[in-house]
C-alpha cells in the first residue's frame, strides 16, 4: 500500500512533543564560552574607537573582539547555491564585525565570557566612538541625488535595477477609449519570528572547525564560513540538528562565520552565539519592504491594452539575498494577467535599515499585495465584480513561461476560485454586503497568487540522497534537504517507502545534516524540499531496490525481472508468492559466509524543471469604522500544489502561512525612529504578531492536479500560503467600506487616517 | 540567568517590612512578570530583590467588617477573574484583568504588582480609579490607607514609603453598591498586548432606570498616570438615560484627557478612540444596570 497520499503521523512528533528532540542549545556542552554582541547604536557611521577597558574588568570576561580585530575579508551571506560564474555570485559586502556601520544594530564588537551575566554586563560597558554619517531609511529617498552613500560601489544606493520590456507600452497606452487606473502600494518591513532564535556554537577538533547551527542551509553555511575566514571549505563542518523554524531568516549565513572565527581565536574552545529576540528582529534578516507603482490601461471590455509597474525594494544595510526578491515579484506581474505591452522596472536599494533577506514567499507576498489590490481597483473602476473579472483576465490553461518553461497544465486559477467561492459562500455574501451603511459593515474579498517552485533555471537545482539497509530490512535515509519544522522528513519517509517498496515505519530519517556525512544539498528554501527531494528519493530508492533484488536472485534463484519488493517482502510477480522478507534478505546479505554485502545506494539528481504552484485566498471581514478596527470573520486558502504527499501536514503548512499572511496584512510592522534610525518595536510585545485570539478558524482547501514533472505529482506548498491572505483581506475591507487601503499592514492608525480622508469619520 | 545581586524571600508582611528597612535599595518582587522582564532588559540589572511572593496572607478576596471588598495584593489576575465576590459586586474588574497578557501572565501576575508599577496602561488601574479604590500599605508604623488617585504620583512612581509594602486594595461599599460597569481595552491585537487606551465606565441608575444617578469614568494611557474624567462625569450625573447624554458624556471627555503623540499612537487617534470608548462604555454600563437607551 502506498504511503504517499496518507496523513502519516510526523516522524518527529513524539520526540518534539515530549521534549526529547535535540536543538542546538540542547547539544551545547556546559563548558561553552558565551558571547554578547555589541551592536551599533547609530544608523550610519564609521567606528573611530572601541574602548573595552571597563568591560574587561568584569569578572568572567574572557576576551573582547572588536571591528579592528577581524580579518579584512568581505563575504556574501545569501543562502543561494554558489555560482562558479563570478558575474552571478552573491555580493560580498560584510566583514565579521564592521567599522563602517550601516544600520542601527550592525555588529561592532563581541564579548566572550564565562557566563551570560558577565557577557551582558560587559557588553553594556563597551564604549564605541563613531564618526556619524547622515542616514536614510526610505527606499526612494535613498535613490535621490545627494542621499547618503551606503556602499562605495553602488551609486544612488542602487544595488540592482532590472527591466521588463514587452511590446510597446507607450504606443499601446495611447489607444483611444482606455481607462487609466493607477495606484501606489506599500508593504512593511517584517520579521520571520520563528520560535527558536538563531543560535550557533563552534569548536575546533583536529585542526578543523565544527559549527552546530540553527540553519536551513548547512552546506551553504559551510561554504560561507570558509569564504569569510579565508580557509578551505573542507576545514569547516556544519551540523544542523532540529531547528525551531526559519521561514527564510536562516536561509542566510547569520552568525556562523563569526562564531567559527571566534573559536579559532580562543584555542578552539567551544563558543556559543545565542541571539536574543531583540537581536533577531534587527540584526538577522527582515522581509524587504517594497513600494510598488502600477498603471493599467484598460479597455471598457476589461482587457488590458498596456501595463506599467515600478518596484522599489528596501534592501537595508547589506546585500544578503538582494535583487532576487523583487525580481521574482516583478516576474509574476506579466504572467498572472497576461498583457502584450508591459513595462516594468525593479530597483533594489540600500538603506540604513536592517538587512533584508529571504522570507517565506520571496517577493511574492509584496507583489500580490500590490497586484491583487490593484486588480480590485481596476474592477471597481470598470464597475465589475472582482472575482468574475479575474475569471476573464487571469492566466489561461496552457500558458507557458518562455524563460522557465513552466506550464499552466490545468485551468488552475479558475479551479481554485471555484473551490474557494463555494467554501466561503462568496457570491451570496458579496451580494448581501453590497451598499451597506452604518458604523459597522461587512465585506468579502479575494486575491489570487502566483508562485513557482524551486529556483531552476536561475540557479542550480540538485538533490542528493543516501540509503543504507539494516539487518531487519529497515532503511536509513539521508538527504541534503533539511527538516526545519515544516515536516519534510515525514514526506521524505513516505516517498522513500514507496520508492523502495517498504512500509513507512521501516524508513528511519536521519534528520540531522552533518556536512561531513550528509550527501550534498543546498537546503530548505524556495518551497523546494518535497519537489526536488522527490527526484533523488525516487532515483536512489530505485537503485537500492535494484540492488536488493539483484541479491534476491542469488537467494531465490529466480529471474530478477520476475521479482519485486512490495511492503518489505520479496515477491515473485508471476504468481504473487512471497519468497522472503527484506529482513531475511538483509540479514543474510550482511552475515553471509559466501557473499557478504552492505547494501546501500547513493545518488544525485539534477532537476531541470520547475513547477507553477498557484492558489487564492477568500476573506470575510467586519469593519467597525468608529473604532478603526477590522475583524477577520472567515478565511479560506485554496492551493493547487499538485498531489498531496501528506494531507494533514499540507493543511498544517497552509494554516501557518495563512497566519503569517494575516499578520502581514493587519498588524505586523517593524518601526524605526525617523530621527535616529533606531528600531522602536523589536520585541514580541510591541511588534504585533497576530495571536490565536486574532484568527478565525483557518480553512485550507486543495485542488490536486498532478504535476507532470514530479515523480510524485507534487509541487510547492511551503511559501505559497503566505502570499495572498493580506490582499484578500484588503479587498474585503474595500467592499465593506469603499475605502482602498494601499498600505500594509492595515492597522487602526492607517484606517483612522484613511477613514478621515474619505469622510467616514 | 538573571543579573541580580541578591534575593531575599519574605515569610510574612512583618518580615517584608524588616527586609525593606534592611535593604533600602532592593526592589520588591511579586509575580515577577514585569520586574524580571525589566531585569533581563538591563533596566534593573544587578539589583537586590525582596520577594514577597510567598506571603499567602496577602492572597484572596474577602468582604471585611466595614463591608469593603478587600483584595489581597498578591491575588493573581486569574484568581480575581474567577472570584465569586468579584463576580457578584465588581465583575468589571475581573473582566479587565482577564485582558492582561496571556494565561500564563495572568496566573503569575498580581494586582499589587500591576498597581505598584505605576504605569498608565495597567489593565486593573482604570477600573480601580473608576471605582474609587483605596490602597492599603503596611509599614513599620502600621497600616496606611489612601485613595488610589493619591497612590499614583507620576509615571512609574507610586506612594510607597521605604518601610512599606502594598498589602491590599479595597473597594468601599458606597462605591460598589448598585453599581455596574464596563471596561474596554483598546489594543492592537486581542491578546498579549498593552492597552493603547483603556476605559472603564460605571453607573448607578435611579430605581426606574431612567436617570443616571452617578457615572464614573477613568482612563489608562490618556495621560502619564491613570485618570478620571470629571467633566464627562458631570455631563452625565443626574441626566436622563438617552442618546444625548451618551454623546455629551463622550464629548466632555476631551476636556479632561491629555494623551500624547508617540510612535505607538497619535494624539488625534487616541482622542478619537477615547471619545468612542466613553460612549460605548456608558451604553454598556447602562445596559448592565438594567437601563434602556431609546
Boltz contact constraints between the chains, C-beta under 6 A:
constraints:
  - contact:
      token1: [A, 116]
      token2: [B, 1]
      max_distance: 6.0
  - contact:
      token1: [A, 117]
      token2: [B, 1]
      max_distance: 6.0
  - contact:
      token1: [A, 117]
      token2: [B, 3]
      max_distance: 6.0
  - contact:
      token1: [A, 626]
      token2: [B, 276]
      max_distance: 6.0
  - contact:
      token1: [A, 667]
      token2: [B, 189]
      max_distance: 6.0
  - contact:
      token1: [A, 671]
      token2: [B, 263]
      max_distance: 6.0
  - contact:
      token1: [A, 680]
      token2: [B, 263]
      max_distance: 6.0
  - contact:
      token1: [A, 688]
      token2: [B, 188]
      max_distance: 6.0
  - contact:
      token1: [A, 688]
      token2: [B, 189]
      max_distance: 6.0
  - contact:
      token1: [A, 691]
      token2: [B, 189]
      max_distance: 6.0
  - contact:
      token1: [A, 691]
      token2: [B, 191]
      max_distance: 6.0
  - contact:
      token1: [A, 691]
      token2: [B, 192]
      max_distance: 6.0
  - contact:
      token1: [A, 693]
      token2: [B, 190]
      max_distance: 6.0
  - contact:
      token1: [A, 693]
      token2: [B, 191]
      max_distance: 6.0
  - contact:
      token1: [A, 694]
      token2: [B, 189]
      max_distance: 6.0
  - contact:
      token1: [A, 694]
      token2: [B, 190]
      max_distance: 6.0
  - contact:
      token1: [A, 752]
      token2: [B, 269]
      max_distance: 6.0
